[in-house]
């Protein structure tokens, strides 16, 4: 596996080894030992999630105010623009974001450690996004950061859409960056 730091060095782009030929391909989706060696992250995943979304659906930006989640994200089918925003109170990159296109064709994964809000925009006709989390989902702790907050200035690829982004009622009411809780995250999370 090849690991590449992004513009936010803790957020890592992971390219697993893919064995492909005329019959198709084989890849290990996850191997705890290899993940720890390649990333330096000795984390335990406790939950696997699967999100199926139509074209132009924008999900996020989500994070938990208590027991923040680290996420290992991969697109099983389709293409998405995946975004992580640093919400760690004492971070030198607080309020900065990174966005990358992930697709099933490239088999890439994105490691987003605890302390980052996460969201994605579906660029293909539909997309299936799989992600592992390091803590359990806690609805009472969920925070939603406004996807279009001007102070964050996330450069979503909206020109690639044929319509405005499709949002859930909850995501449409995301908090402004100035009102969003910041997190204190230990490096062990």
N, C-alpha and C positions, 0 to 999 in steps of 0.2 A: 504494500500500500504506500502511496505517495501522499505526504501531508504538506500543504502549502498554507502559511499564514495569510490572512486577508489584511485589508487596510486596518482592521482592528485585530491586533496580533493574537488575541485569545480565541477569536473565531477562526476555525480552521476548515479549509477545503480539503476533503479526503477523496483520493482517487483509488478505489480498490483495484486489485488485479482482476482482469476480466479475461477469461479464456474463451475465445470465439472462433468459430469455423462455420462452414456451410450449413451445419445442423442447427446452429444457434449459439448460445453462450452459457458459461457457468461462472459464477462469482460467489465468494463468501460475503453475505450481507453484513455479518458482524462476527468478530472473533475477539473476545475479551482480552486475551493475552496480546494479540497483535495491535489492538487499539491502544492499550496502555503503553506498549513499547514505542509505537509510532507517534503518539500525541503527548506522552508524559502525563496523561490523565488516568488516574486509578479510580474510576467511578463505577458505581453499580447502577444499572438500569432496572427500574421497577415496574415500568408500564410501557406498553407499545400502543400507539395510536395510529389510526388510518382515517384520513380525510379525503373524501371524494367531492370534487367541486367542478362546476361548469365554467365555461369561458367567461372571463372578466370578473369572477368572484375574487374579492379581496378579503382575506381573513387576517385579523390582527389590528393592532399590534398587542399581543398578549404577554402577560407575565404574572407571577404570584408575589404578593407582598410579604408573605411568610412562606417558609420552605420553598424558596425559588427553585425552578427546574432548569437543569441542563438538558439540552435536546440534541439528539443526533437525527438529522433530517435527511430524507432521501425521497426522490420522486420515482414512483413505481411505473406510472404511465403519464405521458404528457410533458408540459414545460411550465415552470413557474419562475417568477422573479421573487427570490427569497430575501428577506430583510431581517437584520438584527440591529437593535438600538441599545447602546450601553446605558443602563439605568442605575449603575453602582455609584453610590454617594461619593466615595473617596477615589474614584477612578480618574486618571488623567484624560481618559477619552469619554467622560460622562457627556451624554447628549449626542455623541457621534454615532453614525450608522454605517453599515456596509450592506450592499445589495448585490446579489449574484443570480444569474440564471442557472437553474438546475433543471436537468431533463432526464427522462428515462434512457435516452440514447447514450448518455455519457456515464451513467451509473454513479455519479459523484454523490458524496454525502457532505453535509455541513454540520460541524460540531459547534454548537452555540452553548457556551457555559452558563451556569446560573448567574443571574445578574443582568441579563439582556432580555429586552422585549423582542418578540418574534412575530412575524407575519409574512404573508405571501400573496401574490397576485397571479391568477391563472392566465397564461398566455395562449395555451392550446385550446382546442375545442372542449376538452375536459382534462382533469388531472387527478391522479391518486398520489397523495403525499403520505408517507409513512414516517413516524418519528418515535424514537425511544426517549423516555424521560427518566431523570435521576430521582425525582420525588413524585409522589402521587398527586393527582389533580385535586385541588381544594377549591370548590366554587366560591366559598366565602372569602378567599384570599385573592381571587382573580382581579387583575387590573387590566384595563384596556386604555391604551394610549392612542390618541387621535392619529390616524394613518397619514393625514394631510396637514399636520400642524406646521405652520409656516416657519417656526423657529427651528424645526428639525430639517426642513427642506429636503425631504427624501425625494429622490429623482425616480419616481415610479415610471415605468415605460407605458404611460397611458396612451401614447400615440399608436401603440400596437393593438389597441382595443377598437372594437366597432361600436362601443357604447361607453357610458360612464361605468365605473366599477360597481359591482353588486355587493352590497354590504348587509350583514345582519343588523337588526335593530340595535343590538348591544354594541356592535362595532361602530355604527353610525354615531353613537353617543360617547365615543372615546374621549378621555380627558386631555385637555391641553397639556403640553409639556410642562408649563409653569405650575400646573396643579397636580401633576402625577407624582406619586410617592417614589422616592429614591430608595435604593436597597443597600443594606450593609451586608456584604457577602464574605464569608471566610474563604480563604483560598482552598480549604479542604472540600468545599461543596462541588 
